[in-house]
């Protein structure tokens, strides 16, 4: 997935393993072009949702699971970057309570 905004930049993360690219992109299209240049796949599931898969997760068996709407057999691993991002979201969401 590509998330972010023009002020802070855009981040690219795999919807399957949740690993993030270390680079922060200036524009959404910069992130899209990075995906194209580095072997990422866009896969649409049976619910018409799109998933962006990194090259390591672009194997046929994973792509077929995503297409069938069965994204994880077990919880995905989360990198340190992802855990820090989630913690920051939790703190911001509950700040002031």
Buried (B, 14 or more C-beta within 10 A) or exposed (E): EBEBEEEEBBBBBBBBBBBBBEEBBEEBEBBBEBBEEEEBBEBEBEEEEEBBBBEEBBEEEBBEBBEEEEBEEEEBEBBEBBEEBEEEEEEEEEEEE
